[in-house]
Amino acid sequence: MLRIGITGGIASGKTTVVKYISGKGIPVVDADIIAREVLSLYPKILDYLKGRYGEKVFSGGELDRKELGRIIFSSEMDRKEYTDVIMPYIRLEIEKRLDRLESEGFAAAILDAPLLFEEGFEKDMDCSILVYAEAKVQLQRLMKRNEITEEEARRMIRSQMPVREKLELADFVVDNSGDLERTKEEIDMVFMKMGIECEEEKEK
């Protein structure tokens, strides 16, 4: 099975690209979904958060993801510490799910991972795709999507690996700065280069 890692800067439009690919019959393993699911699959993670932050990141006994996000995006130390705790569990679940898809006979599968390069996931992939958006487009999308200030948005963007570094690491790049139809054409071209035959996009 061809394992394809796909990533992109925050608010680059990666979710839209992955949705289009999924609609063509290629299964997707979503690292963000796994990052949420491991909190219930592996209670040790919540134990760490309770010990580290107490009730600050909990509301009514439930994890306050927005508050946790504000904390870890504001502090390099907090972000690294949390990543060191949660990442081994995420990596384990990713491998389990990709192995399951391979056993089911799929010819290709996507790993949708915002931290594909930062965490070295690309080393376990056969190839990688970077979804790219121009800086001003990315900033405006993030402010609108998260309903945050420009400074908050810039801080979140700065917390990630610089896009120029990702461009050097990626095997393929899809420019998602413009309209959706052009983006779809770029994706189709990438899959042609990979030699992957996709189904026609399914009706929603």
N, C-alpha and C positions, 0 to 999 in steps of 0.2 A: 504493500500500500504506500502510495506517495503521501508523505506528511508535509503539509505546507503551512508554515507559520505566517500569520498576517498581523501587522501591527500598524500603529500610527500615533502621532501626537494627540493629546487630548483635544477633542472637538475638531478633529481633522475630517470627520465623516466616515470613520472606519465602520461604524455600526451599519450605515447605509450600504456600504460596499459588501460587508459580510452577509447582510440580508439578501442582496442580489445574488451572491454566490450560492447561498443556501437554497434559494428559489430554483436553482438549476440542478438540484439533486445531489449536491456535495455536502456531506454531513459536517457540522461544525462543533468543535469542543471549545466552549467559551471560558477562558481563564477567570474572567470577572465573576461569572456565575459560580464557578467552583470556589472562588475566594469567599463568597458568601456562604456557600453550602458547607464548607469545611468548619465553619463556626459551630454548626450543630453536629457534624460528623465527628469532630475531634474537640471535646469539651475543654481540653487543656488550653486552647487558645483563649476562650472566655475567662478561664481562671487567671491567665496571664494579665488580661485587660483589667479584671477586677483588682488584682494585686497592684497593678501599675498605676491605675487612675481612679480606683474606687468607684463611687457613684457618678463621677463627672461625665462618663460616657455611657451611662445607663439612664433610661427613663421608664418608670413603671416596671422595672425588672428586665426590660428589653434593651438591647444595645442601640444606642443613638448613633447611627452610622454617620449622620451629617456632622455631629460634634467630633466624632473620632476623626473624620476626614479633615476637619479644620485643624485639629491638633497635629496630625501627622504631616499635613502639607505646610505647616508653619514652622516645623522643627526638623532639621536634617537628622538629628540624633533620634528623635521619636520615630521618624519614618523608618530609619534603618533598623532600629530595635524591633519594631513591629514586623517589618519584612523578614527579619531573621527568624522570628517565631513562626510566622504563618507560611512562609514559602516552601519549606519541606513538605508540608501537608498538601499544598496546592500542586506541587510537582508530582507527588505520589498519585493524586487523583487524575491528573492529566494523563499520566502514563497508563493508568488503568483503563481510562475511557478510550484512548487511542487504540490500545491493544484489543479492546472489545470490538471496536469498529472494524479493525483488520480481520478479526476472527469471523465477523459477519460477512466478509467478502467484498467490502468496499475497495474500489481501486484508488481512491484518494480521499483525504480528509483535511479539514482546516483546523489549525489551532489559532484561535482568536486571542491574542495576548498583548495587552498594552505594554508589558515589560518584557517583550520577546528578547530584545537585545540586552537590556539591563541585567536580566537574570540568566542569560545564556541559554534560553530555551531553543534558540536557532540552531545550536549545536546538535540537537536531537531531531532536527527537521531536515528534509531533503532540499528544501529551498524556502526562501522568504519573500514576502511582498510587503512593501511599505506604502501605506496610504498617506499621501502628502497634501497639505493645504498651505497656501501662502499665509505668512504670519498675520497679516491684517484680517484675513478671512477667519483664521483660527481664533483670534482674539475676540472678534465680534460674535462668533458662534458660541464661544464659551460663556461670555457675559450674558447672552440671551438665554442659553440653555440652563445655566445654573443660577440665574438671577443674582449675579454678584457684580461687584465694582470692577473697574478696569485694573486696579492695583491687585485685587484678589486673583483675578484671572491671570495677570502677568506672573504672579508668584507661583500659581499652579503650573503654568507653562515652564517657568524656570526650574521647577523641581524635577523636570524630566530630562532625559538625555537630549542634548541639542540635536535638532533635526539634521544638521549637516553631518553629524556622526552616523545617524541612522541611514542617511542616503549612501554613505560609503559602505555600510554593512549589508544593505538589502540587495537581493538578487534581482528583484523587479520593483518598479515604482509606479504607482497609480496616482496621477494628479487629480485630486478631487476639489480643486479650487473653483471650478466652474459649474456648468449645469450637469444634471444627472445623466442625460443621454450620452454626453461625451465621456463621462466616467465609465459608464457601462461598456462603451466601445473599447476603452483602454483595458478594462478587465477581460473582455473577450479576447483581446489580442494577447494578453499575458497567458491565458490558458491555452491558446493556440500554440504559443511558443513552448509551453510545457508538454504539449502533445496530449492534453486532456480533452476528451469529448464530453461535453456537458449536455444535459437535457435542455430543451427550451424553457425559458423562465415560466414557472407555473403561475396561473391566475390566482390572485389573492381574493 
